[in-house]
Amino acid sequence: MDTLKVLIVDDNVVILSMITDMVEDMGYIPIPVSTAEAAIDCLREGGVDVLLSDISLGGGLSGVELIADEQIDMPQTVVLMSGSPKPDALPSGTRYLSKPFTTRTLDLAIRS
């Protein structure tokens, strides 16, 4: 089995760096970006196995808007994360992680 490529989207550079390190330590290939627009470019290129996105991404599209874009082929595994309370409704099949989370919790979200 090939190593999973995990697209990580977070506008906070410190958190993005920490999650990138966690993903790399788990043996996956991290692809860190800081905007939904950059994530869309990566998704259009293909080869992404997992999308891990913060819900609130600053001034551009939100994580929810990113995964709702029907013109983009989403990977089978999509995980939204936030330090705020879990939204009442998430798109079907979307996993949710509450920040902060452990490496083990992140790995379970990616692999389950």
C-alpha positions in Angstrom: 0.0 0.0 0.0 1.3 3.5 -0.9 1.8 6.0 1.8 -1.2 8.3 2.3 -0.9 11.9 1.2 -2.6 14.2 3.6 -3.6 17.7 2.5 -3.6 19.9 5.7 -5.4 23.2 5.5 -5.0 25.7 8.4 -4.5 29.5 8.3 -2.6 29.5 11.6 1.0 28.8 10.7 2.0 27.4 14.1 -0.9 24.9 14.1 -0.3 24.0 10.5 3.4 23.3 11.3 2.4 21.2 14.4 -0.1 19.1 12.5 2.3 18.7 9.6 4.9 17.3 12.0 2.2 15.0 13.5 1.2 13.7 10.1 4.8 13.1 9.1 5.6 11.3 12.4 2.7 9.0 11.7 4.4 8.0 8.4 2.1 9.8 6.1 3.1 12.4 3.5 1.9 15.9 4.6 0.9 18.6 2.1 0.5 21.8 4.2 -1.4 24.8 2.8 -2.8 27.9 4.5 -5.9 28.7 2.4 -8.8 26.9 0.9 -7.9 28.3 -2.5 -4.4 26.6 -2.3 -6.2 23.4 -1.2 -8.4 23.6 -4.3 -5.3 23.8 -6.5 -3.8 20.7 -4.8 -7.1 18.8 -5.0 -7.3 19.6 -8.7 -3.8 18.2 -9.3 -5.0 14.9 -7.7 -3.2 12.3 -5.6 -4.6 13.5 -2.3 -5.8 10.6 -0.1 -7.0 12.6 2.9 -8.2 16.2 3.4 -7.7 17.6 6.9 -9.1 21.1 7.1 -9.7 23.7 9.8 -13.3 25.0 9.6 -12.4 28.6 10.0 -9.8 29.7 7.5 -9.7 33.5 7.9 -10.7 35.7 5.0 -11.2 33.2 2.2 -13.5 30.2 1.9 -14.2 28.2 5.1 -13.4 24.5 5.4 -17.1 23.7 5.1 -17.3 25.7 1.9 -14.1 24.0 0.6 -15.6 20.5 0.9 -18.9 21.6 -0.5 -17.4 22.6 -3.8 -19.0 20.2 -6.2 -16.5 21.0 -9.0 -13.7 19.3 -7.1 -13.2 15.6 -6.5 -12.8 15.2 -2.8 -10.7 12.4 -1.4 -12.6 9.5 0.3 -11.5 10.7 3.7 -12.4 14.3 4.7 -11.8 15.5 8.3 -12.8 18.9 9.5 -11.3 20.3 12.7 -11.9 23.3 14.9 -11.2 24.8 18.3 -14.8 26.0 18.5 -17.8 23.8 19.3 -18.7 21.2 16.7 -21.2 22.6 14.2 -24.7 21.3 14.3 -24.5 20.0 10.7 -21.6 18.7 8.8 -21.7 17.3 5.2 -22.4 13.6 5.1 -19.4 11.4 5.6 -17.3 14.1 7.0 -15.3 13.4 10.2 -14.7 16.0 12.9 -11.8 16.6 15.2 -12.0 19.0 18.2 -8.7 21.0 18.7 -6.5 20.3 20.5 -6.2 16.6 19.6 -3.6 13.9 20.1 -1.6 12.1 17.5 -3.6 8.9 18.2 -6.9 10.7 17.7 -5.7 12.2 14.5 -4.5 8.9 13.2 -7.8 7.2 14.1 -9.7 10.0 12.1 -7.4 9.5 9.1 -7.6 5.7 9.1 -11.2 4.9 10.2 
